[in-house]
Amino acid sequence: MKQTVLVVEDDKMIRDLVRIYLEKYNYDVVEAADGEVAKEVFLNHHPCLIILDLMLPKISGEEFCEWVREQERNEVSIIMLSAKARIEDKIAGLKMGADDYITKPFDPNELMAHVEAVLRRTVQFCQKIANEGLCIKPIKGEVLLYDREVKLTKYEFNLLYCFMKNPNIVLTREQLLTQIYPYVEHTVMDRTIDAHIKKLREKVEDNPSKPTRIQTVRGMGYKFVTYT
């Protein structure tokens, strides 16, 4: 499973350079050119790491860092990438919640070394899958819909995890029954799965203008559809 990195940088040349190197190292990359857009992208993708410029339009990098820490505390890593090179700036950034601080100009290969070092230290927090604001954390047993925690039963959680691990793939009722009743003979009626999925949809569907995330494929089963 690829890890997602959010690059928040108003300079497009720098943003493109960082994205190219991250993709070369097999990371998924999402981007924002200002602090306001960064909030929206963060809630949509729930990245494992943020590479954050400090001198941003609309909302400063410092304000965005504080906001992120309020959302997920220490569950996302932050590397500040800034032209602010004074020792006082570095200390302030680290105290604010950054995991690392790199000054501009920088060497892209050195940045990648810092990225990998930070993620090695925080790998236990990066076990999550996100799509369109819906995020599941299998180790912690949590589900977030944008900035709101969603309470699921054990069966609903296992179903959602199975769907999100297999996006855009049709899963039969038999396959889904195996996920939620692994030690039970599968004489359970199909209606049991249908009932769990009906309740799961009620909890994770948030936009009536879009097709349902969990779609019925007539005569076959269900699939979790991604739109980004």
C-alpha positions as CSV (number, residue, x, y, z in Angstrom):
1,M,0.0,0.0,0.0
2,K,1.5,3.3,-1.1
3,Q,1.8,6.1,1.5
4,T,0.3,9.5,0.7
5,V,2.3,12.7,1.0
6,L,0.8,16.2,0.9
7,V,3.0,18.9,-0.5
8,V,2.0,22.4,0.6
9,E,4.0,24.9,-1.3
10,D,3.0,28.1,-3.2
11,D,6.0,28.0,-5.6
12,K,4.9,25.7,-8.4
13,M,8.5,25.0,-9.5
14,I,9.4,23.7,-6.1
15,R,6.1,21.9,-5.7
16,D,6.6,20.1,-9.0
17,L,10.2,19.2,-8.1
18,V,9.2,17.7,-4.8
19,R,6.3,15.8,-6.4
20,I,8.6,14.3,-9.1
21,Y,11.1,13.0,-6.5
22,L,8.3,11.6,-4.2
23,E,6.7,9.8,-7.1
24,K,10.2,8.4,-8.1
25,Y,10.3,7.0,-4.5
26,N,6.8,5.4,-5.0
27,Y,4.7,7.8,-2.9
28,D,1.3,9.0,-3.8
29,V,1.3,12.8,-3.9
30,V,-1.4,15.4,-3.4
31,E,-0.7,19.1,-3.5
32,A,-1.9,22.5,-2.3
33,A,-0.6,26.0,-3.1
34,D,-2.1,27.8,-0.1
35,G,-3.2,27.0,3.5
36,E,-6.9,27.0,2.8
37,V,-6.7,24.5,0.0
38,A,-4.3,22.4,2.1
39,K,-7.1,22.0,4.7
40,E,-9.5,20.6,2.1
41,V,-6.9,18.3,0.6
42,F,-5.9,17.1,4.0
43,L,-9.4,16.1,5.0
44,N,-10.0,14.4,1.6
45,H,-6.8,12.3,1.6
46,H,-5.6,11.9,5.2
47,P,-1.9,11.8,4.2
48,C,0.8,10.1,6.3
49,L,3.2,13.0,5.8
50,I,3.0,16.7,5.0
51,I,5.9,18.7,3.4
52,L,5.0,22.2,4.5
53,D,6.2,25.6,3.4
54,L,5.7,28.3,6.0
55,M,5.3,31.5,4.0
56,L,1.9,30.6,2.4
57,P,-0.9,32.7,1.0
58,K,-4.2,33.0,3.0
59,I,-3.2,30.7,5.9
60,S,0.4,30.6,7.1
61,G,2.3,27.3,7.4
62,E,2.5,27.8,11.1
63,E,-1.3,28.1,11.4
64,F,-1.8,25.1,9.2
65,C,0.6,23.1,11.3
66,E,-1.3,23.9,14.5
67,W,-4.6,23.1,12.8
68,V,-3.3,19.7,11.7
69,R,-2.2,18.9,15.2
70,E,-5.6,19.7,16.5
71,Q,-7.1,17.3,13.9
72,E,-4.9,14.2,14.2
73,R,-2.4,15.1,16.9
74,N,0.7,13.0,16.2
75,E,-0.9,10.7,13.6
76,V,0.6,12.6,10.6
77,S,4.2,13.6,10.2
78,I,5.2,17.1,9.2
79,I,8.5,18.2,7.5
80,M,8.8,22.0,7.4
81,L,10.5,23.2,4.2
82,S,11.2,26.9,4.6
83,A,13.4,29.8,3.6
84,K,13.3,30.8,7.3
85,A,16.8,29.7,8.2
86,R,17.4,31.2,11.7
87,I,17.9,28.8,14.6
88,E,15.0,30.5,16.3
89,D,12.7,29.7,13.4
90,K,13.8,26.0,13.4
91,I,13.2,25.7,17.1
92,A,9.8,27.4,16.9
93,G,8.8,25.0,14.1
94,L,9.8,21.9,16.0
95,K,8.1,23.1,19.1
96,M,4.9,23.8,17.1
97,G,4.7,20.1,16.1
98,A,7.0,19.6,13.1
99,D,8.9,16.3,13.0
100,D,11.8,17.8,10.9
101,Y,12.8,21.1,9.5
102,I,14.7,21.7,6.2
103,T,15.9,25.0,4.9
104,K,15.7,26.3,1.3
105,P,17.6,25.9,-1.0
106,F,17.6,22.2,-0.5
107,D,18.9,19.1,-2.3
108,P,16.0,16.8,-3.4
109,N,17.9,13.7,-2.6
110,E,18.5,14.9,0.9
111,L,14.8,15.7,1.3
112,M,13.9,12.2,0.3
113,A,16.3,10.8,2.9
114,H,14.6,12.9,5.5
115,V,11.2,11.8,4.3
116,E,12.1,8.1,4.6
117,A,13.7,8.6,8.0
118,V,10.6,10.4,9.4
119,L,8.2,7.8,8.0
120,R,10.3,4.9,9.5
121,R,9.8,6.5,12.9
122,T,6.1,6.9,12.4
123,V,5.2,3.9,10.3
124,Q,2.7,2.7,12.9
125,F,0.5,5.7,12.3
126,C,0.5,5.3,8.5
127,Q,-1.6,2.2,8.3
128,K,-4.7,3.8,6.8
129,I,-6.6,3.9,3.6
130,A,-8.4,7.1,2.4
131,N,-10.6,8.1,-0.4
132,E,-12.8,11.2,-0.9
133,G,-12.6,12.1,2.8
134,L,-13.4,8.6,4.1
135,C,-10.4,7.2,6.0
136,I,-10.1,3.8,7.8
137,K,-7.3,3.0,10.3
138,P,-7.3,-0.8,10.7
139,I,-4.7,-0.9,13.5
140,K,-6.6,1.6,15.6
141,G,-10.1,0.4,14.5
142,E,-11.1,4.0,13.6
143,V,-13.0,5.5,10.7
144,L,-13.1,9.2,9.8
145,L,-15.4,11.0,7.4
146,Y,-13.5,14.3,6.8
147,D,-13.0,15.6,10.4
148,R,-15.7,13.5,12.0
149,E,-15.3,10.1,13.6
150,V,-17.8,7.4,12.4
151,K,-18.9,4.8,14.9
152,L,-19.2,1.4,13.2
153,T,-20.0,-2.1,14.5
154,K,-17.3,-4.8,14.2
155,Y,-19.1,-6.2,11.2
156,E,-19.5,-2.8,9.5
157,F,-15.8,-2.0,10.1
158,N,-14.7,-5.4,8.6
159,L,-16.9,-4.9,5.6
160,L,-15.6,-1.3,5.0
161,Y,-12.0,-2.5,5.4
162,C,-12.6,-5.2,2.8
163,F,-14.2,-2.8,0.4
164,M,-11.5,-0.1,0.7
165,K,-8.7,-2.7,0.3
166,N,-10.3,-3.8,-2.9
167,P,-11.5,-0.6,-4.6
168,N,-13.5,-0.9,-7.8
169,I,-13.5,-4.7,-7.6
170,V,-16.8,-6.6,-7.4
171,L,-17.0,-8.7,-4.2
172,T,-19.5,-11.5,-4.0
173,R,-21.7,-12.0,-1.0
174,E,-19.7,-15.2,-0.2
175,Q,-16.5,-13.2,-0.1
176,L,-18.0,-10.6,2.1
177,L,-19.5,-13.2,4.5
178,T,-16.0,-14.6,4.9
179,Q,-14.7,-11.3,6.1
180,I,-17.3,-10.7,8.8
181,Y,-18.1,-14.3,9.8
182,P,-14.7,-16.1,9.2
183,Y,-15.4,-19.0,11.6
184,V,-19.1,-19.6,10.8
185,E,-20.5,-22.0,8.2
186,H,-21.9,-19.8,5.5
187,T,-25.5,-20.7,5.7
188,V,-26.2,-17.1,6.7
189,M,-28.8,-15.6,4.4
190,D,-27.7,-13.0,1.8
191,R,-30.1,-10.6,3.5
192,T,-27.6,-10.5,6.4
193,I,-25.0,-8.9,4.2
194,D,-27.6,-6.6,2.6
195,A,-28.6,-5.4,6.1
196,H,-25.1,-4.7,7.2
197,I,-24.3,-2.8,3.9
198,K,-27.5,-0.8,4.2
199,K,-26.5,0.4,7.7
200,L,-22.9,1.0,6.5
201,R,-24.1,3.2,3.6
202,E,-26.1,5.3,6.0
203,K,-23.0,6.0,8.0
204,V,-20.4,6.7,5.3
205,E,-22.4,8.3,2.5
206,D,-22.1,12.1,2.8
207,N,-22.9,13.6,-0.6
208,P,-26.4,12.9,-2.1
209,S,-25.2,14.5,-5.4
210,K,-22.7,11.8,-6.0
211,P,-23.3,8.1,-6.6
212,T,-23.1,5.8,-3.6
213,R,-19.6,4.7,-2.6
214,I,-20.8,1.1,-2.2
215,Q,-22.6,0.1,-5.3
216,T,-24.8,-3.0,-5.9
217,V,-23.8,-5.0,-8.9
218,R,-26.9,-6.9,-9.8
219,G,-26.4,-10.7,-9.8
220,M,-22.8,-10.5,-8.7
221,G,-22.4,-8.6,-5.4
222,Y,-21.0,-5.2,-4.4
223,K,-18.1,-2.9,-5.1
224,F,-16.5,0.2,-3.5
225,V,-16.2,2.9,-6.1
226,T,-13.5,5.5,-5.9
227,Y,-13.9,8.9,-7.6
228,T,-10.4,10.4,-7.2
